Amino acid sequence: DKKVDGISEVRDETDRNGLQIAIDLKKGANEDLIVNYLLKNTDMMISYNYNMVAIVNQRPMTLGVLQILDAYIAFQREVITRRTEFDLKVAKARMHILEGLIKALSILDEVIKVIRGSKNKANAIENLQTEFDFTKEQAEAIVNLQLYKLTNTDVTELEEEIKQREQEIAIWTEILENEEALKHVMKTELNLVKKEYATPRKTEIKDEVTEIKIDETSLIPKEDCIVVVTDEGYVKRVSTRSYSSSQEATGLKVTDHPIGIYEANTMDVLILFTSLGNFLYIPVYELPDLKWKDLGKHVSNIVKISSNEDILSSYLVKDFNEKVNFISITRKGMIKQTPLQELKVQRYSKPITLMKLKEGDRVINVTKAEEEIFITTHSGLGLRYKTEEVPVTSLRGSGVKAINLKDDTVASGQSFTDGDFLIVITDKGTAKRVKIDEFEITSRARKGVQVIRDVKTNPYHIIDAFVVTHKDEIGILTDEITYYKVTSFPICDRYQTGTQVTKDKIHKAFTKTEITENKKETKEEKKEEPKQEEISLEKVDEQIMTIDDFLDDFNN
């Protein structure tokens, strides 16, 4: 998953000599940091909980470490005691038999005579007890001996066995009567177990275990890259090598277009603003590392968003202390200004509220705060005022009124500093260019002035509007995307409906996005140039620059 970019290769070198995994690190990688990461996030080091259940006094019980040690010692004491009692009993019984055999050998002829004079085995046992004062056990042992053993039995061997039994009886008696002797036996037996199963311990027991804490960002190599965000929500991180070597446009769907292309670093943060009043906080190093021509990964696979939640705009953050504010504008005419510092968060696994919305409302744009605001409505009204009229508030506020609406909704909203024209796109497929100076700077929350003629019978509705300079380009999405230079739109007054640019239904309009610092501008311009096609005289007339365009270019 490339969560540890400091690792260049992992090899399995396991052979008949045992398990071995080799990990090669990239040049400059922090070895200790990577080892700690592997210890914390793999099975190289694990902690687990378990219940120690033992049978104590014939009952299952859950015990702690000290309790289970006490129970084990008590159990071992009982086992050794019972075993010793049994061994002692057997030794004493054998001792008694040995004493009878030695006595019988000392009077062997008389014993044989009594046995031969007996009627049967039982009578022989009885006669031996009567004649020589043997016990029943001794008499039975004598009778059960084969005759050749009576004649060949070595008295010396019996006497040595008696001495051995006496020693055993003394030891076992000591164990039963002396607690220290019993403990010594227990220790000796445990040492024998230790010796027999003497394998090195694979785990470590400590009085206190310190949790490994890792700053995972320290594992990320600080690398320059290109970040691409598209209107349909696809994001990707591209190496500068892949970007520089490609002569093609970045991978996009036919109906998609970039809304942000940034020269970035893996330590930067990408902020995405959504239509439900949320923002997504995504460190650049968490973006998928792909090639320039790849489509990208949908943001919903990185941060869970609602199915009806759209990505509106983006911003690349290099420093959260940067003096930047953001303007959020909603369909129902609310506006809010939020400082960048408010967007710095620690937990970012889900969308974070930027603006509290009323029921049925949606954010239509989030833009970097500039000097002025321009709002246009669906029915054709426009309002221009200073950004300072919008109070700066923290997260989760609902904002203030941007424009006074009456049976209308906001079509577009933008903050700008350097603007020459207002480009207006309508649902009738028309477009026009109006000098921004035709709109007087007024106050927030007013009704606004007409941006397009109010035609009662067949009204024109604004799809979108943009404050632009003469160098900008506008993209219009029908069945496909077509780009228009701003200068291709005729300059009109506020009341004109504009010139027909397409007869197809317009789904969306937008300003073309270029990479920051425009390091690839010439290449992009070349690959975006449309193929030569036949153009009608009407279109030629529309694209002829006016004297105003000439003066604007001359002044610039």
C-alpha positions in Angstrom: 0.0 0.0 0.0 3.1 2.3 0.0 2.4 3.4 3.5 6.2 3.2 4.1 7.8 4.9 1.2 11.3 4.4 2.7 11.2 0.7 1.8 12.4 0.0 -1.7 12.1 -3.8 -1.8 11.1 -6.8 0.4 12.5 -10.2 -0.3 11.6 -13.6 1.1 15.0 -15.3 1.7 13.5 -18.3 3.6 15.3 -21.5 3.1 16.0 -24.8 4.9 17.9 -22.9 7.5 14.8 -21.0 8.6 12.6 -18.0 8.0 14.3 -14.9 6.8 12.8 -11.7 5.3 15.1 -9.1 3.8 14.0 -5.4 3.6 16.0 -3.0 1.5 15.7 0.7 2.3 15.9 3.7 0.1 18.8 6.1 0.4 18.3 8.4 3.3 15.5 6.4 4.9 15.4 6.4 8.7 16.1 2.8 9.7 15.0 3.0 13.4 11.8 4.8 12.3 10.9 2.1 9.8 11.7 -0.7 12.3 9.4 0.9 14.9 6.7 1.3 12.3 6.9 -2.4 11.4 6.9 -3.4 15.1 3.8 -1.3 15.7 1.8 -2.2 12.5 2.7 -5.8 11.8 2.9 -9.1 13.7 6.6 -8.6 14.4 5.4 -7.3 17.8 2.0 -8.0 19.2 0.1 -7.5 22.4 -2.9 -9.6 23.2 -5.3 -10.3 26.0 -6.4 -13.7 27.2 -8.2 -15.4 30.1 -6.2 -17.8 32.2 -8.6 -20.5 33.3 -7.5 -23.4 35.5 -9.2 -26.2 37.5 -8.8 -25.3 41.1 -10.3 -27.7 43.7 -12.3 -29.4 40.9 -13.8 -26.0 39.8 -12.8 -23.9 36.7 -11.6 -20.5 37.8 -10.2 -17.4 36.0 -7.0 -16.5 37.7 -4.4 -13.7 37.6 -0.7 -14.3 37.3 0.0 -14.5 41.0 -3.1 -16.6 41.6 -2.3 -19.1 38.9 1.3 -19.4 40.3 -0.1 -20.1 43.8 -2.6 -22.7 42.3 0.3 -24.4 40.4 2.5 -24.6 43.5 -0.4 -26.1 45.5 -1.1 -28.6 42.8 2.5 -29.6 42.6 2.7 -30.0 46.4 -0.3 -32.3 46.2 1.1 -34.3 43.4 4.5 -34.8 45.1 2.9 -35.6 48.4 0.6 -38.3 47.0 3.4 -39.8 44.9 5.8 -39.9 47.9 3.2 -41.4 50.1 2.6 -44.1 47.5 6.3 -44.7 47.0 6.9 -44.9 50.8 4.1 -47.4 51.2 5.5 -49.6 48.5 9.0 -49.4 50.0 7.9 -50.3 53.5 5.9 -53.3 52.1 9.0 -54.4 50.2 11.2 -53.9 53.3 8.9 -56.2 55.3 9.1 -58.9 52.6 12.9 -58.7 52.5 13.2 -59.1 56.2 11.0 -62.3 56.0 13.2 -63.7 53.1 16.4 -63.2 55.0 14.9 -64.9 58.1 13.7 -67.8 56.0 17.2 -68.2 54.4 18.8 -68.4 57.9 16.5 -71.4 58.7 16.1 -72.7 55.2 16.1 -76.5 56.0 13.3 -76.1 58.6 11.3 -73.9 56.3 11.6 -76.5 53.5 10.6 -79.3 55.9 7.4 -77.4 57.0 6.5 -76.6 53.4 6.9 -80.3 52.3 4.9 -81.4 55.3 2.0 -79.2 54.4 -1.1 -80.3 52.5 -1.4 -77.4 50.1 -0.2 -73.8 49.6 -2.7 -72.3 52.0 -1.7 -74.9 54.6 2.0 -74.1 54.0 1.4 -70.4 54.5 -0.5 -71.1 57.8 2.2 -73.5 59.0 5.0 -71.0 58.3 3.1 -68.4 60.3 2.6 -70.8 63.2 6.0 -72.4 63.3 8.3 -69.4 62.7 6.2 -66.4 63.5 6.2 -65.1 59.9 3.5 -62.6 58.9 1.0 -63.6 56.2 2.7 -61.4 53.6 6.1 -62.9 54.4 4.8 -66.4 54.3 3.1 -65.9 51.0 6.4 -64.4 49.5 8.3 -67.5 50.8 5.8 -70.0 49.4 5.8 -68.2 46.0 9.5 -68.4 45.6 10.7 -71.2 43.3 12.8 -73.8 44.9 16.0 -73.0 43.0 15.7 -69.4 44.3 15.6 -70.6 47.8 18.8 -72.4 47.4 20.6 -69.8 45.2 19.4 -66.6 46.7 22.3 -64.4 47.7 21.8 -63.1 51.2 24.2 -60.2 50.4 22.0 -58.9 47.6 19.0 -59.0 49.9 20.9 -57.1 52.6 22.0 -54.4 50.0 18.4 -54.0 48.8 17.3 -53.6 52.4 19.9 -50.7 52.9 18.6 -49.1 49.6 15.0 -49.3 50.8 16.0 -47.9 54.2 17.5 -44.8 52.4 14.5 -44.4 50.2 12.2 -44.6 53.2 14.2 -42.0 55.0 14.1 -39.6 52.0 10.4 -40.0 51.4 9.7 -39.6 55.1 11.7 -36.4 55.1 9.7 -35.1 52.2 6.4 -35.8 53.8 7.5 -34.3 57.2 9.6 -31.4 56.0 8.2 -28.5 53.9 11.6 -27.4 52.7 12.5 -30.9 51.5 9.3 -30.9 49.5 10.1 -27.5 47.9 13.6 -28.8 47.0 12.0 -31.7 45.1 9.7 -29.2 43.3 12.6 -27.0 42.2 14.7 -30.0 41.1 11.9 -31.3 38.9 11.3 -27.8 37.4 15.0 -27.6 36.6 14.8 -30.9 34.8 11.9 -29.7 32.7 13.8 -26.5 31.9 16.8 -28.6 30.9 14.8 -30.9 28.7 12.9 -28.1 26.9 15.7 -25.5 26.9 14.6 -23.5 23.8 15.4 -19.7 23.8 12.4 -17.5 24.7 11.0 -15.7 21.7 9.0 -13.2 23.7 10.1 -10.7 26.3 8.5 -10.1 29.7 8.8 -6.5 31.0 7.6 -4.8 34.1 6.3 -2.0 32.0 5.9 -1.8 28.2 6.2 1.6 26.6 3.8 2.1 23.6 5.6 2.8 20.4 4.5 6.2 19.0 5.3 7.1 15.5 4.9 10.3 13.5 4.0 8.5 10.3 4.6 11.7 8.3 8.3 11.2 9.1 8.2 8.0 7.0 7.0 9.9 3.9 9.8 11.1 1.6 9.5 14.8 0.9 9.0 14.7 -2.9 7.7 17.2 -5.4 4.7 16.1 -7.4 1.7 17.2 -9.4 -1.8 17.0 -7.9 -4.9 16.8 -10.2 -8.5 17.3 -9.0 -11.4 16.9 -11.5 -14.9 18.2 -11.5 -16.3 14.6 -11.2 -14.3 13.9 -8.1 -11.2 12.1 -9.4 -7.9 12.8 -7.7 -4.3 11.7 -8.3 -0.7 12.4 -7.4 1.7 12.3 -10.3 5.5 12.3 -10.1 7.2 15.2 -11.8 9.0 12.7 -14.1 5.7 11.3 -15.3 4.3 14.8 -15.8 7.4 16.1 -17.7 7.7 13.1 -20.0 4.1 13.1 -21.1 3.1 14.9 -24.2 -0.6 14.1 -23.8 -3.4 15.6 -21.8 -4.0 14.2 -18.4 -6.4 11.2 -18.2 -10.0 12.4 -18.1 -13.5 11.2 -18.9 -15.1 12.9 -21.9 -17.4 15.0 -19.8 -14.9 15.7 -17.0 -12.4 18.6 -16.6 -9.7 19.6 -14.0 -10.8 22.0 -11.3 -7.3 22.1 -9.8 -3.8 21.3 -11.0 -1.1 22.0 -8.5 2.7 21.8 -8.2 2.8 20.2 -4.8 4.9 18.4 -2.2 4.0 15.2 -0.5 3.9 17.1 2.8 1.2 19.5 1.5 -2.5 19.1 2.2 -5.3 19.1 -0.4 -8.6 20.7 0.7 -11.7 19.7 -1.3 -15.0 21.7 -0.8 -18.3 19.9 -1.4 -21.9 20.9 -2.3 -23.2 19.7 1.1 -21.3 22.4 3.0 -18.4 20.1 3.9 -14.7 20.0 3.2 -12.3 17.0 2.8 -8.9 17.1 4.3 -6.5 14.9 2.4 -2.7 14.9 2.9 -1.0 14.8 -0.5 1.0 11.6 0.4 -2.3 9.8 0.9 -3.4 10.5 -2.7 -2.9 7.6 -5.2 0.4 7.8 -6.9 -0.4 7.3 -10.6 0.8 8.2 -14.1 -0.2 11.5 -15.8 -2.4 9.8 -18.3 -4.3 7.7 -15.7 -7.8 8.6 -14.8 -7.3 8.8 -11.1 -9.1 7.5 -8.1 -12.5 8.8 -7.0 -12.4 10.7 -3.8 -15.2 8.6 -2.3 -12.6 5.7 -2.1 -10.4 7.9 0.1 -13.0 9.7 2.2 -16.6 8.5 2.5 -19.0 11.1 1.0 -22.7 11.0 0.2 -23.9 9.9 -3.2 -25.4 13.3 -3.8 -22.3 15.2 -2.7 -20.3 16.9 -5.4 -16.8 18.3 -5.4 -17.0 22.1 -6.1 -13.5 23.4 -5.8 -10.1 22.7 -4.2 -7.2 24.4 -2.6 -3.6 23.2 -1.9 -2.3 24.1 1.5 1.4 24.5 2.1 1.1 26.4 5.4 -2.1 26.7 7.5 -0.8 30.0 8.9 -1.2 31.5 5.4 -3.5 34.6 5.6 -6.3 33.2 3.4 -10.0 33.1 3.7 -12.7 31.2 1.8 -16.0 32.4 0.6 -18.9 29.9 0.6 -22.1 30.7 -1.4 -25.3 28.7 -1.4 -28.2 28.3 -3.8 -30.6 30.0 -1.4 -28.5 33.1 -1.2 -26.4 32.6 2.0 -22.7 33.5 2.2 -20.0 32.8 4.7 -16.3 33.7 5.1 -14.0 31.2 6.8 -10.3 31.5 7.6 -7.8 28.8 6.4 -6.6 28.2 10.0 -10.0 26.8 10.8 -9.6 24.0 8.3 -6.6 22.4 10.1 -7.8 19.2 11.7 -6.3 16.1 13.3 -9.0 13.6 12.3 -10.0 13.6 8.7 -11.5 10.2 7.9 -14.9 11.7 7.0 -16.2 15.0 5.7 -16.0 18.0 8.1 -18.6 20.6 8.3 -17.6 24.0 6.7 -21.0 25.6 6.6 -24.3 24.7 8.2 -27.0 24.6 5.5 -30.8 25.1 5.7 -33.0 22.2 4.6 -33.0 21.9 0.8 -30.0 24.3 0.4 -26.7 23.4 -1.3 -23.4 25.2 -1.7 -22.8 26.2 -5.3 -19.2 27.5 -5.0 -16.4 27.9 -2.5 -13.7 30.3 -3.7 -10.7 32.0 -2.2 -11.6 35.4 -0.8 -10.5 38.3 -2.9 -11.5 42.0 -2.8 -15.0 41.8 -4.2 -18.0 39.5 -4.5 -20.3 39.0 -7.5 -23.5 37.1 -7.3 -25.8 36.2 -10.2 -29.3 34.6 -9.9 -31.1 32.1 -12.1 -33.6 34.7 -13.3 -30.9 37.2 -14.4 -30.0 39.5 -11.5 -26.5 40.4 -10.4 -25.1 42.0 -7.2 -21.5 43.3 -6.7 -20.1 44.3 -3.3 -16.9 44.3 -1.2 -15.8 41.1 0.4 -15.3 42.9 3.7 -19.1 43.0 4.1 -19.1 39.3 4.7 -18.1 38.6 8.4 -15.4 36.1 9.1 -16.8 33.2 11.2 -15.6 29.9 12.4 -16.7 26.5 11.2 -20.3 25.2 11.3 -22.0 28.6 11.2 -24.7 29.1 8.6 -23.4 32.5 7.3 -25.3 35.6 6.3 -27.5 36.7 3.5 -25.6 37.2 0.2 -28.4 38.5 -2.0 -32.1 39.3 -1.5 -34.0 36.5 -3.4 -37.6 36.5 -4.4 -38.8 33.3 -6.1 -35.3 32.9 -7.3 -32.1 31.0 -6.7 -28.4 31.8 -7.0 -26.8 30.6 -10.2 -23.2 31.6 -9.5 -21.0 33.3 -7.0 -17.4 34.4 -7.1 -14.8 36.4 -5.3 -12.4 38.4 -7.4 -9.8 41.1 -7.5 -8.7 41.6 -11.1 -11.7 41.3 -13.3 -12.3 42.8 -16.7 -15.6 41.2 -17.8 -18.6 39.2 -16.6 -19.2 36.2 -18.9 -22.8 35.1 -18.8 -24.0 31.7 -20.1 -27.8 31.1 -20.5 -30.0 28.0 -20.9 -30.8 29.1 -24.4 -27.2 28.4 -25.5 -26.3 32.1 -25.6 -23.2 33.8 -24.1 -22.1 37.4 -23.7 -19.4 39.5 -22.3 -20.2 42.5 -20.1 -17.7 45.0 -18.8 -17.5 44.6 -15.0 -17.6 48.3 -14.6 -21.2 48.3 -15.7 -22.1 46.9 -12.3 -21.9 49.4 -9.5 -20.4 48.3 -6.2 -23.3 48.3 -3.7 -24.1 46.5 -0.5 -24.6 42.9 0.5 -28.1 41.4 0.8 -29.7 43.7 -1.8 -31.8 42.6 -4.8 -29.2 43.4 -7.4 -29.5 44.7 -11.0 -30.4 43.0 -14.3 -27.6 41.0 -15.9 -29.8 40.0 -18.8 -33.0 41.2 -20.3 -36.2 40.0 -18.6 -38.1 38.4 -21.5 -41.6 37.6 -20.2 -42.8 35.3 -22.9 -39.6 33.2 -23.3 -37.3 34.1 -20.4 -33.6 33.5 -20.4 -32.2 31.8 -17.4 -28.5 32.0 -16.3 -26.7 28.7 -16.1 -23.5 30.3 -14.9 -21.5 33.5 -14.9 -17.8 34.3 -14.4 -15.7 37.3 -13.7 -12.7 36.9 -16.0 -9.8 38.7 -17.6 -9.4 38.8 -21.4 -6.8 36.0 -21.2 -9.2 33.4 -19.7 -10.9 30.6 -21.4 -14.4 29.3 -20.8 -15.4 25.6 -21.1 -19.0 24.7 -22.1 -20.2 21.1 -21.6 -22.9 19.8 -23.9 -22.3 16.2 -25.1 -18.7 17.1 -24.9 -16.5 20.0 -23.7 -15.7 22.9 -26.0 -13.4 25.7 -24.9 -13.8 29.3 -26.0 -11.5 32.2 -25.6 -13.1 35.1 -23.7 -12.5 37.4 -26.6 -14.7 35.1 -28.8 -17.7 36.4 -26.9 -19.1 39.7 -28.1 -19.1 42.6 -25.6 -22.7 43.5 -24.8 -24.6 45.7 -22.3 -26.4 44.4 -19.3 -29.7 43.9 -21.1 -28.7 42.0 -24.2 -29.2 38.2 -24.3 -25.9 37.5 -26.0 -24.9 35.5 -29.1 -25.8 31.9 -29.8 -22.8 29.6 -29.1 -24.5 26.3 -29.3 -27.9 24.8 -30.1 -27.3 21.8 -27.8 -28.3 21.7 -24.2 -25.7 23.2 -21.9 -25.1 21.1 -18.8 -22.3 23.1 -17.3 -19.9 26.0 -17.9 -16.6 26.7 -16.2 -13.4 28.6 -16.5 -10.4 26.6 -17.8 -8.0 25.5 -15.1 -4.2 25.7 -15.7 -1.4 24.4 -13.5 -0.1 26.7 -10.8 2.8 28.8 -12.0 1.9 27.7 -15.6 5.1 25.7 -16.0 3.4 23.6 -18.6 1.3 26.2 -20.2 2.7 26.1 -23.7 2.4 22.3 -23.8 -1.2 22.4 -22.5 -2.1 25.1 -25.0 -0.8 23.0 -27.9 -2.6 19.8 -26.9 -5.9 21.7 -26.2 -6.0 23.3 -29.6 -9.0 22.0 -31.5 -8.6 20.4 -34.9 -9.1 22.7 -37.9 -12.8 22.7 -38.8 -15.1 24.7 -41.1 -16.4 27.9 -39.5 -19.5 29.7 -40.7 -19.4 33.4 -41.5 -21.7 34.1 -38.5 -19.1 32.6 -36.2 -16.3 34.5 -37.8 -18.2 37.7 -37.2 -18.7 36.7 -33.5 -15.0 36.1 -33.0 -13.8 39.3 -34.6 -12.2 41.4 -31.8 -13.9 44.7 -31.0 -12.1 48.0 -30.5 -12.6 47.5 -26.8 -10.7 44.2 -27.0 -7.9 45.9 -28.9 -7.7 48.6 -26.2 -7.7 46.1 -23.4 -4.9 44.1 -25.0 -2.9 47.3 -25.7 -3.3 48.4 -22.0 -2.2 45.0 -20.8 
